[in-house]
């Protein structure tokens, strides 16, 4: 979603399973003529089974669309890492527009471990037809405990699309070992 000098983006990862490790997502911002204007990449240490998201922002002028490359060795998540079961399920609502948007989430943890404060999250924004129209990311305030539900206001570090450009938002959390604590 382009907004003047900014373009927020989100990539939907649909992993049929099992959990994968070390997946690289490279996003290239392209100009109207197809020239590469900006590039960023994320290495995800764990991609859980199911749908998850990576999101970001280009602040270079002239980015009109993105090109995505996803690579990795397709190896299952390493056995020496913490095995987990469950998920952080959430309902998300967003109010406000772009820079002043407030992301509120009701998060229920069915994980068998506690998460740490400051865990990264990614939000993908969708239009009425289910198309991705932008994304944002940030860090969780506080932790999530197994079997508990809490409401949080998430401070996004990136611009999201204006409220009139999207109809729903979905969130995923970085569930790599560095953000999980033994129960």
C-alpha positions as CSV (number, residue, x, y, z in Angstrom):
1,X,0.0,0.0,0.0
2,X,1.7,3.2,-1.2
3,X,1.1,6.4,0.8
4,X,3.2,9.2,-0.6
5,X,6.8,8.5,0.3
6,X,5.9,5.2,2.1
7,X,4.8,1.8,1.1
8,X,3.8,-0.8,3.7
9,X,3.8,-4.4,2.7
10,X,2.9,-7.8,4.1
11,X,3.8,-11.3,2.9
12,X,1.5,-14.2,3.8
13,X,3.3,-17.5,4.5
14,X,1.1,-20.6,4.2
15,X,3.0,-23.5,5.7
16,X,1.3,-26.9,5.3
17,X,3.7,-28.3,7.9
18,X,5.8,-29.2,9.7
19,X,7.3,-26.1,11.4
20,X,10.2,-24.9,9.2
21,X,13.5,-23.3,10.3
22,X,15.6,-20.6,8.7
23,X,13.3,-19.3,6.0
24,X,14.6,-16.1,4.2
25,X,12.0,-13.7,2.9
26,X,13.5,-11.0,0.6
27,X,11.2,-8.1,-0.5
28,X,12.3,-5.8,-3.3
29,X,10.5,-2.5,-3.9
30,X,10.1,-1.8,-7.6
31,X,9.4,1.5,-9.4
32,X,6.7,2.0,-11.9
33,X,9.2,0.9,-14.6
34,X,10.2,-2.2,-12.7
35,X,13.6,-0.9,-11.5
36,X,14.7,-2.1,-8.0
37,X,14.4,0.9,-5.6
38,X,14.8,-0.8,-2.3
39,X,15.4,-4.2,-0.8
40,X,14.9,-5.7,2.7
41,X,15.0,-9.2,4.0
42,X,14.0,-11.1,7.1
43,X,15.3,-14.5,8.3
44,X,12.6,-16.3,10.2
45,X,14.1,-18.9,12.6
46,X,10.7,-20.6,12.9
47,X,7.8,-20.7,10.5
48,X,4.9,-22.5,12.2
49,X,2.4,-24.8,10.5
50,X,-0.5,-22.7,9.2
51,X,-0.7,-19.1,8.1
52,X,1.8,-16.5,9.3
53,X,2.9,-13.1,8.1
54,X,6.0,-10.9,7.6
55,X,5.5,-7.2,7.2
56,X,7.5,-4.1,6.7
57,X,7.8,-0.6,5.3
58,X,9.7,1.0,2.5
59,X,10.3,4.7,3.1
60,X,12.1,5.3,-0.3
61,X,10.1,7.3,-2.8
62,X,9.1,5.7,-6.0
63,X,8.2,2.2,-4.7
64,X,5.0,1.2,-6.6
65,X,5.0,-2.6,-6.1
66,X,6.9,-5.4,-4.5
67,X,8.6,-8.6,-5.6
68,X,9.0,-11.4,-3.1
69,X,11.6,-14.2,-2.9
70,X,11.2,-16.9,-0.3
71,X,14.1,-19.3,0.2
72,X,15.3,-21.9,2.7
73,X,16.3,-25.5,2.9
74,X,12.7,-26.7,3.8
75,X,14.1,-28.5,6.8
76,X,11.9,-29.2,9.8
77,X,12.5,-27.0,12.8
78,X,15.6,-28.3,14.5
79,X,15.1,-30.8,17.2
80,X,17.5,-29.1,19.6
81,X,15.1,-26.1,19.7
82,X,12.2,-26.0,22.1
83,X,9.3,-28.1,20.9
84,X,6.0,-26.2,21.3
85,X,2.4,-27.0,20.8
86,X,-0.5,-24.6,20.5
87,X,-0.6,-21.1,19.2
88,X,-1.2,-17.4,20.1
89,X,-4.7,-16.9,18.6
90,X,-6.0,-13.4,18.3
91,X,-8.8,-11.1,17.3
92,X,-7.5,-7.8,16.0
93,X,-9.1,-4.4,15.6
94,X,-7.5,-1.2,14.2
95,X,-8.7,2.3,14.7
96,X,-7.3,5.5,13.4
97,X,-5.5,6.1,10.2
98,X,-1.9,5.4,9.2
99,X,0.6,6.9,11.6
100,X,-1.9,7.3,14.5
101,X,-3.6,3.9,14.1
102,X,-4.1,1.9,17.3
103,X,-3.9,-1.9,17.0
104,X,-5.9,-3.7,19.7
105,X,-5.7,-7.5,20.0
106,X,-7.4,-10.0,22.2
107,X,-4.8,-12.7,22.4
108,X,-5.4,-16.2,23.8
109,X,-2.4,-18.5,24.3
110,X,-2.8,-22.2,23.9
111,X,1.0,-22.5,23.9
112,X,2.6,-24.8,26.4
113,X,5.2,-22.2,27.3
114,X,5.3,-18.5,28.3
115,X,6.4,-15.9,25.8
116,X,8.8,-13.1,26.7
117,X,8.2,-9.4,26.7
118,X,9.1,-7.6,23.4
119,X,8.3,-10.5,21.1
120,X,8.0,-9.3,17.5
121,X,4.6,-9.4,15.8
122,X,3.6,-8.8,12.2
123,X,0.2,-7.6,11.0
124,X,-1.2,-8.2,7.5
125,X,-4.1,-5.9,6.4
126,X,-6.7,-7.2,3.9
127,X,-9.3,-5.5,1.7
128,X,-12.9,-6.8,1.3
129,X,-11.8,-9.3,-1.4
130,X,-9.1,-10.8,0.8
131,X,-6.2,-9.1,-1.0
132,X,-3.2,-7.9,1.1
133,X,-3.2,-4.1,1.1
134,X,-0.4,-3.4,3.6
135,X,1.4,-4.5,6.7
136,X,3.0,-3.4,9.9
137,X,5.1,-4.8,12.7
138,X,6.2,-4.1,16.3
139,X,6.9,-5.7,19.6
140,X,4.5,-7.0,22.3
141,X,4.1,-5.2,25.6
142,X,4.5,-7.9,28.2
143,X,4.3,-11.7,27.9
144,X,1.6,-14.2,27.2
145,X,1.1,-17.2,29.6
146,X,-0.3,-20.6,28.7
147,X,-4.0,-20.9,28.8
148,X,-4.6,-17.1,29.4
149,X,-6.3,-14.4,27.4
150,X,-5.3,-10.8,27.5
151,X,-6.2,-7.6,25.7
152,X,-3.3,-5.5,24.5
153,X,-2.7,-2.4,22.6
154,X,0.2,-3.1,20.2
155,X,2.5,-0.3,19.2
156,X,3.3,-0.7,15.6
157,X,6.6,0.7,14.4
158,X,5.4,1.0,10.9
159,X,2.6,2.8,9.0
160,X,-0.4,0.7,8.1
161,X,-2.9,1.4,5.4
162,X,-5.6,4.1,6.0
163,X,-8.6,2.6,7.7
164,X,-10.8,3.1,4.6
165,X,-8.4,0.8,2.5
166,X,-8.8,-2.4,4.5
167,X,-11.6,-4.4,6.0
168,X,-9.7,-6.9,8.3
169,X,-6.3,-7.4,9.9
170,X,-4.6,-10.6,11.0
171,X,-1.6,-10.9,13.3
172,X,1.2,-13.5,13.7
173,X,3.9,-13.6,16.4
174,X,7.6,-14.6,16.2
175,X,7.6,-17.9,18.0
176,X,11.4,-18.6,17.8
177,X,13.2,-19.9,20.8
178,X,14.6,-16.6,21.8
179,X,11.0,-15.4,22.7
180,X,9.8,-18.6,24.5
181,X,10.4,-19.3,28.2
182,X,10.3,-22.7,29.9
183,X,7.2,-23.1,32.0
